Amino acid sequence: MRQSASVQRFTQVACIAAGLMSAGLAVAQANFPVRPIRMVVPGSPATGMDNMGRVVSRAMSEAVGQQVVIDNRAGAGSLIGSGIVASAAPDGYTIGVASTSTIVAPLLQAKPPYDPLKDFTRIALLSSITSVLVVAPDVPVKNVQEFIQYARARPGQLNFASIGSGSAAHLTPEIFNRAAGIKAVHVPFKAVANVLTELRASRVHYLMFISPASLPMLADGKLRALVVTSPKRFAGLPDVPTVSEIGLPNAEVETMIGVVGPPKMPSALVKRLHAEIVGVLKSPDTATQFARYGGEPAVDTNPDKFNAQWVAEHKLYRELLGEIGLKPQ
């Protein structure tokens, strides 16, 4: 069917407009960034995510010539801050620090505000932080092998603390317990201070907590570290073995921290941001600062591998939540 002159003119104008928009977008991406970048942290200041995010944001600001501004949006187990990133424009000016909680939190919601698989562009892994098995003073064991034997002989009699159902401090020991053949009772608390009080009083028997928060607990020697969950030993506790060293490779688990953006980010922006972050991670100063927070800069930050790790963790925790009967609310 022959088009009318008006339809033809409209089509031509639309094609020209689309071409101009594409050209403008290409220019904008080539000049990126031309204004400050917001880096949303879905947690409070001075947390592991926040500390590492600030290290990266300061160095990136110098490298790109624009401020990378930290925006702390804590609440709802990371759902609030992560939701802001998921719904932002994919122009590179809103990115976020993400952790394992970014993946787990929506799995606990009947109507989650975002889909952790579909609603983020994975840009770069920053670090993976180990957890530490810490036992109470009255638990009569000297090493992790003795602890496993002690716990196996007392099914359901020992309890472990966490800072809430679905937190890393809850799910990490669930993974360890399954690998070690231990049956124990989960006791959630609202605050770390409460956990520490009960652990020191031996009213709870053990805890598996991320390394930055574990080290202060161990300072006076009353609590003991028995094993770490990372593939290699943690520099802050060099004498403490890994779960693989004691024959429990299935208990390996770390808290992942990385940088993500909204969905459908142009590949050119992803590559640019990725390159800048990798540059920061390769700096000796970054390694020194990350060590203070219990982590090391990621060596392999390839976005495809980061994405594969993200997908694998989603599968792991989705299945684990079902196994332990933690249903979406």
CORKAUR-V418229 format. One record per residue. N is the residue number from 1. RES is the residue in one small letter. SS is DSSP state (A for helix, B for strand, O for the rest). PSI is psi as a letter, one per 40 degrees, with the letter a starting at -180 (* if undefined). BURIAL is 1 if it has 9 or more other C-alpha atoms within 8 Angstrom, else 0. Layout:
<<N/RES/SS/PSI/BURIAL> <N/RES/SS/PSI/BURIAL>>
This chain:
<<1/m/O/h/0> <2/r/O/h/0> <3/q/O/i/0> <4/s/O/i/0> <5/a/A/d/0> <6/s/A/d/0> <7/v/A/d/0> <8/q/A/d/1> <9/r/A/d/0> <10/f/A/d/0> <11/t/A/d/0> <12/q/A/d/0> <13/v/A/d/0> <14/a/A/d/0> <15/c/A/d/0> <16/i/A/d/0> <17/a/A/d/0> <18/a/A/d/0> <19/g/A/d/0> <20/l/A/d/0> <21/m/A/d/0> <22/s/A/d/0> <23/a/A/d/0> <24/g/A/d/0> <25/l/A/d/0> <26/a/A/d/0> <27/v/A/d/0> <28/a/A/d/0> <29/q/A/d/1> <30/a/A/d/0> <31/n/O/e/0> <32/f/O/h/0> <33/p/O/i/1> <34/v/O/e/0> <35/r/O/i/0> <36/p/O/i/1> <37/i/B/h/1> <38/r/B/h/1> <39/m/B/h/1> <40/v/B/h/1> <41/v/B/h/1> <42/p/O/f/1> <43/g/O/i/1> <44/s/O/i/1> <45/p/O/i/0> <46/a/O/e/0> <47/t/O/i/0> <48/g/A/d/0> <49/m/A/d/1> <50/d/A/d/1> <51/n/A/d/1> <52/m/A/d/1> <53/g/A/d/1> <54/r/A/d/1> <55/v/A/d/1> <56/v/A/d/1> <57/s/A/d/1> <58/r/A/d/1> <59/a/A/d/1> <60/m/A/d/1> <61/s/A/d/1> <62/e/A/d/1> <63/a/A/d/0> <64/v/A/e/0> <65/g/O/e/0> <66/q/O/i/1> <67/q/O/h/1> <68/v/B/h/1> <69/v/B/h/1> <70/i/B/h/1> <71/d/B/g/0> <72/n/B/h/1> <73/r/O/g/1> <74/a/O/i/1> <75/g/O/i/1> <76/a/A/f/0> <77/g/A/f/1> <78/s/A/e/1> <79/l/A/d/1> <80/i/A/d/1> <81/g/A/d/1> <82/s/A/d/1> <83/g/A/d/1> <84/i/A/d/1> <85/v/A/d/1> <86/a/A/d/1> <87/s/O/e/0> <88/a/O/i/0> <89/a/O/i/0> <90/p/O/f/1> <91/d/O/e/0> <92/g/O/e/1> <93/y/O/e/1> <94/t/B/h/1> <95/i/B/i/1> <96/g/B/i/1> <97/v/B/h/1> <98/a/B/i/1> <99/s/B/a/1> <100/t/A/d/1> <101/s/A/d/1> <102/t/A/d/1> <103/i/A/d/1> <104/v/A/d/1> <105/a/A/d/1> <106/p/A/d/1> <107/l/A/e/1> <108/l/O/e/1> <109/q/O/h/1> <110/a/O/d/0> <111/k/O/g/0> <112/p/O/i/1> <113/p/O/e/0> <114/y/O/i/0> <115/d/O/h/0> <116/p/O/d/1> <117/l/O/d/0> <118/k/O/d/0> <119/d/O/e/1> <120/f/O/i/1> <121/t/B/h/1> <122/r/B/h/1> <123/i/B/d/1> <124/a/B/h/1> <125/l/B/h/1> <126/l/B/d/1> <127/s/B/i/1> <128/s/B/h/1> <129/i/B/h/1> <130/t/B/i/1> <131/s/B/i/1> <132/v/B/h/1> <133/l/B/h/1> <134/v/B/h/1> <135/v/B/i/1> <136/a/O/i/1> <137/p/O/d/1> <138/d/O/e/0> <139/v/O/h/0> <140/p/O/g/0> <141/v/O/i/0> <142/k/O/d/0> <143/n/O/i/0> <144/v/A/d/1> <145/q/A/d/0> <146/e/A/d/1> <147/f/A/d/1> <148/i/A/d/1> <149/q/A/d/0> <150/y/A/d/1> <151/a/A/d/1> <152/r/A/d/1> <153/a/O/e/0> <154/r/O/g/0> <155/p/O/h/1> <156/g/O/e/0> <157/q/O/d/0> <158/l/O/i/1> <159/n/B/i/1> <160/f/B/i/1> <161/a/B/i/1> <162/s/B/i/1> <163/i/O/f/1> <164/g/O/i/1> <165/s/O/h/0> <166/g/O/e/1> <167/s/O/i/1> <168/a/A/d/1> <169/a/A/e/1> <170/h/A/d/1> <171/l/A/d/1> <172/t/A/d/1> <173/p/A/d/1> <174/e/A/d/0> <175/i/A/d/1> <176/f/A/d/1> <177/n/A/d/1> <178/r/A/d/1> <179/a/A/d/1> <180/a/A/e/1> <181/g/O/f/0> <182/i/O/h/1> <183/k/O/h/1> <184/a/O/i/1> <185/v/B/h/1> <186/h/B/h/1> <187/v/B/h/1> <188/p/B/i/1> <189/f/O/i/1> <190/k/O/d/0> <191/a/O/i/0> <192/v/A/d/0> <193/a/A/d/0> <194/n/A/d/1> <195/v/A/d/1> <196/l/A/d/1> <197/t/A/d/0> <198/e/A/d/1> <199/l/A/d/1> <200/r/A/d/1> <201/a/O/e/1> <202/s/O/f/1> <203/r/O/e/0> <204/v/O/i/1> <205/h/O/d/1> <206/y/B/i/1> <207/l/B/i/1> <208/m/B/h/1> <209/f/B/i/1> <210/i/B/i/1> <211/s/A/d/1> <212/p/A/d/1> <213/a/A/d/0> <214/s/A/d/1> <215/l/A/d/1> <216/p/A/d/0> <217/m/A/d/1> <218/l/O/e/1> <219/a/O/d/0> <220/d/O/e/0> <221/g/O/e/0> <222/k/O/d/0> <223/l/O/i/1> <224/r/B/h/1> <225/a/B/h/1> <226/l/B/d/1> <227/v/B/i/1> <228/v/B/i/1> <229/t/O/e/1> <230/s/O/i/1> <231/p/O/d/0> <232/k/O/i/0> <233/r/O/i/1> <234/f/O/h/1> <235/a/A/d/0> <236/g/A/e/0> <237/l/A/g/0> <238/p/O/d/0> <239/d/O/e/0> <240/v/O/h/1> <241/p/O/i/1> <242/t/B/i/1> <243/v/O/d/1> <244/s/O/d/1> <245/e/O/d/0> <246/i/O/e/0> <247/g/O/f/0> <248/l/O/g/1> <249/p/A/d/0> <250/n/A/e/0> <251/a/A/e/1> <252/e/O/h/1> <253/v/O/h/1> <254/e/B/i/1> <255/t/B/h/1> <256/m/B/h/1> <257/i/B/h/1> <258/g/B/a/1> <259/v/B/h/1> <260/v/B/i/1> <261/g/B/a/1> <262/p/O/i/1> <263/p/O/i/1> <264/k/O/f/0> <265/m/O/h/1> <266/p/O/i/0> <267/s/A/d/0> <268/a/A/d/0> <269/l/A/d/1> <270/v/A/d/1> <271/k/A/d/1> <272/r/A/d/0> <273/l/A/d/1> <274/h/A/d/1> <275/a/A/d/0> <276/e/A/d/1> <277/i/A/d/1> <278/v/A/d/1> <279/g/A/d/0> <280/v/A/d/1> <281/l/A/d/1> <282/k/O/e/1> <283/s/O/h/0> <284/p/A/d/0> <285/d/A/d/0> <286/t/A/d/1> <287/a/A/d/1> <288/t/A/d/0> <289/q/A/d/1> <290/f/A/d/1> <291/a/A/d/1> <292/r/A/d/0> <293/y/O/e/1> <294/g/O/e/1> <295/g/O/i/1> <296/e/O/i/1> <297/p/O/h/1> <298/a/O/h/1> <299/v/O/d/0> <300/d/O/g/0> <301/t/O/e/1> <302/n/O/h/0> <303/p/A/d/1> <304/d/A/d/0> <305/k/A/d/1> <306/f/A/d/1> <307/n/A/d/1> <308/a/A/d/0> <309/q/A/d/0> <310/w/A/d/1> <311/v/A/d/1> <312/a/A/d/0> <313/e/A/d/1> <314/h/A/d/1> <315/k/A/d/0> <316/l/A/d/0> <317/y/A/d/1> <318/r/A/d/1> <319/e/A/d/0> <320/l/A/d/1> <321/l/A/d/1> <322/g/A/d/1> <323/e/A/d/0> <324/i/O/e/0> <325/g/O/f/0> <326/l/O/h/1> <327/k/O/i/0> <328/p/O/i/0> <329/q/O/*/0>>
